[in-house]
Amino acid sequence: MKKFENGNDRYDYSAITTRPVYDWPDGKRLAVYFALNIEGFEFGRNPGNDFTSMPSAPYHRGYAYRDYGNRVGVWRIHALFEQFGMPLAVLANGSVYDVCPEVLDAFRKRGDEIVGHGRTNSEKQADMSEESERSMLQDVCALIQRYEGKPPAGWLGPFISQSSRTPELLKAQGFKYMLDWWFDDQPMWFRTDNGPILAVPYPSMELNDLPAYVNRGASDEEFTRMAIDAFDEQLAESENYPQVYCLSLHTFLTGQPHRIRQLRRILEHISQQRDRIWLTTPQAIAEHVTALPPGVVPGA
């Protein structure tokens, strides 16, 4: 019987100020990771807003804009993270392996985590039947297994989209964590019919360049200020309890030359606190939390 099909029965209320306190490795209290969305699109299918007007077929402006990210923008971001020696979580569409495999080759050589992010960003899981969604997850896992030598531990749906059964399908497929549910600054256990899966914090609406620039109309400088202010505030709050800070980036947005200069300012600021933070990946966060004693982390 299908028990869990809405957010209200997936996890319990818990105040962050009254939970058990734990540390990240080496006694750190703020885990910091950077999520880089590397996406592929099908020409002729709507890739999303082209930021100038309502898109219409064949959507060439939006397609070309995003293709810029894989041809140019991603290499600026790659070079910057190499310069600062910081790890990345690469949220990759499976189609990227076919369209521009050398992009993922570069991040594989760095040892970055590859997170499952659908077949293509031209489709949404919410539009799929349960069988189609299951088949898609299996295909993406097989593709990542072939190239990376292991299946992905984590998942973020394209457009952060889920069906009512996505958590069950993720758990059944063997995923250890998901990023689609952002309701806390700590990882939380999330109920499914197939047992609990970990919800790791991911800034779907806030420290994410796409909704910031496109939906809220933030300037480049405003996004930089938000990223730095959030980091400073969470670092201060982490004296009391552990937190996760994440910055979500897209190659075609942050990979623009004027925004790379902004990202450099953010990384320079965070680097000044390297001795106080855990620079990590969501998989490492999930593994650390899973190893904690039962009851430390609320949820299922």
N, C-alpha and C positions, 0 to 999 in steps of 0.2 A: 504494500500500500504506500502511496506517495504521501509522506507526512509533511515535508517542508517545501512550500512553494511560494513563500513570501518572506520579506525581511523581518517581519514581526516575530516569527518563531525561529529565526536562524541564530540569534544570539540574545543574551540577557543584558539589561542595563547594568552598567558598572561605572562608578565615578573614578576617574584616573587618580584622584587625590587620596583614595582610601584603599587602593589595591596593595598587594604585597610588592615590595621594592626589590629589584634585582639589578645586577650589573651586566654590561656587555663585557667582552674580553678585556683583560688588563684593568678592570675596575672602571672602565669608561661608562658614561651614562648617556651619551648621545651617539647613536648610530647614524652615519651619513652615507647615502648612496645617490648616484646619479643615473637616471634612466634615459637612455637615448632611443627614440623611436625611429627605426629604419623600416620604411614601408614601401610596398609595391602596389601599383594600381593598374587596372585594366582600361585601356583607352576606349572611350565611348560609354563607360559607366561612370556615374557621378563620383568624383573623388572627394567631394566636399566643397565648401564655399571657396570661390576664387578671389574673394576679398575686394572685388571691384563692383560686382553686381550679382543678381541672382543667376546661378549657373544654368546653362542650357546646352543641349546636345550639339556637338560631340564633346563638350567640356574640355576643349583643348587647352584653355588657359590654366585651369586648375591642374590638369595633368602635367603640363610643361613646368609649372611652378614647382610641383612636387618632385618631378624628375630632376630638377636643378639640385635638390637636396642630395640625391644619390650620386650625382655627377661631380658636384663641386662642394656643397655645404658640408657633407659628411667628412671630407678630408680636412677641412679647417678644424672641425671639432676633434677629429682623431689626433691631429697634430697638437692641439692645446692640451688634451688629456695626457698625451705622451710627455709634453713639456713639464706638467705638474706631477706626473707619476701617480695619477689617481685611477682607480678601477671604474669600470662602467658596467651597468646592466643593459644589454642590447635587446630591446624589444623588437623582434624581427618577424615580419611576415614571411611565410614560407616561400612566396614568389620571388623574394629577393635572391634566393639561391639560384634561380633560373635567370633572372634579369641582369643582375650585377653581382655575381658570386665573389668577385675580388674585394668588394666592400666588407663582406663578412670574413673573408680570409684575413684581412688586416686586424680585425678585432679578435679573431681566434688566436693569432700570434701573440697578442697582448695577454691572453688568458682571461678575457672578459666573459661574464656570464651571458649566455644566450637564453632569453625568455621567450616562450611561445606567444605569438601575437597574431594568430590566424593565418589563413592562406594568403589573403590579400585585403587591403583596406578598401576594397570596392564592395564588400559584403558585410552584413551584420549578423551576429548569432541570433538576435531577437527575431529575425525574419526566417529562421530555419526550422524545419521539423526536427523532432528529437533524433530521428535516425540520421538526418542529414548533418546535424551538429555533431553527433557521435563519429560519423565517418570523417568529417573535417578534422576533428581532434586527432583521430588515428593517423590521418594522412600527414598532418603537421609534425606529430611526434616521430613518425617513421622518417620523415625528411631530415629533421634535426638530428636524429640518431645516426643517419647515414653520414652526415657531414661532420658532426661534432663528436661522434663516438659514444654518445649517451643521450637519452631523452631529456627534454627540458624539465626542470623541477617546478618552474612557475609559469603562470599564464596571465595575460591581459588581453581581453577581447578587443578586436577592432572597434573603434568608436566607444570603447569601454561598455560594450553591449553584451547583455546576457539574456538568455531565455529563462523561464521559471525553473528549468532543470539543469542549467549549466553547472552549478556547484556539484550536483550528483555525477554528472558526466566527467567533470574534471577529476573528482575523487576516484571514480571507477577507472579512469585512464592512468592513474598513478601520480597525478600532480600532488606536490607537497604543499603548495601555497598558491594563492591567487592575489592579484592586485586590483581587481575590479571594484571591491567594496572598500571605500574609504570612509570610515566612521570613527576613527580613533587615531591617536598618535603613537599607540603601541600595537604590536601584533595581537590579534585576538583569534581564539578558536571559533569556528563557524560551522554550524550543524548542517549535515546533509544526511540523506537516507542511507548513504554508504559509509557513514562515520565522519568525524570532523576533518575539516581542511583549515589551514591557517590563512587568515586574512592579514596580509602585510600592508602597512600604510603606503599609499601611492597618491600623489596630489592630483586627483582627477579634475578638480575645479579651481584650485588655487595656484600653487607654485608649478604651473604647467604652462609653457609658453604659448600653446595654441589657444586655449580659452582666454588667457590673459590678453594676448595681442588681438585676436580675432573677435571674440565675443564681448570682452569688456573694454576693448579699445585702449589698453594700457600702452604707454610709450615705452621705448627701450629703457630709458632711465628709470621709469617707474617699476618695471619688472626687476631690474637690478636692485633697486632699493627694497622691494618686497622680499627678494631672495635673501639679501643680507640681513634685513630686520628680522625675518623669521628665524634665520640661523642663530642670530645673537640671542633672541628671546628664548628659543628652545634650549640653547646651550645653558643659559642662566637657570631655566626651569629644571633642567636635568640634574641639578644639584639635589633635587628632592625626589625625582623618580625618572626611570629611563624613558627615552623617547626615540623616535625615528624621524630624521629629516631627509626628505627626498626632493630633488629638483628634476622635473621632467622636461625633456628637450626634444625638438623635432628638427631633422636635418635641414629642411627647406625654410625654417624660420630662424632658428638660432645660428644656422650655418651661413646666414647672410654676412657680408664683411662688416657692416656696421654693428651687428649684434655680437660678433665674435669678440669685439673689443669690450662689450658689456660682460660677456661670459668670463673673459680674462679677469675683470675686476672682481667678479664673484669668487672665482677660484683663488685669486690672490688673497682675498679676505679670509676665506675658509682655511687656506693653508697656514695662516698665522696661528691657528688653534689646533694644529695637527696632533700635538701631544695630549690634547684633552678630548679628542673624538675618535671614534672607530670608523675609518673609511672602509667601506665594505660593499657587499652586494645583497640583494634581497634573499638569495639562496642561503648565504651565510647567516643572515638574520634568522631565517626560518629554522635552520639547523640548530642555532643556539637556543632559540625558544623551545623547540621540540625536546631538547635535552634537559630543560629545567624540570624540577620536581612537579608532580601533578598538583594542580590547584594554585600554582603561582600565577599562571596566566588564565584569566577568566574565559568562560565560554563553554563549549561542549564538554 
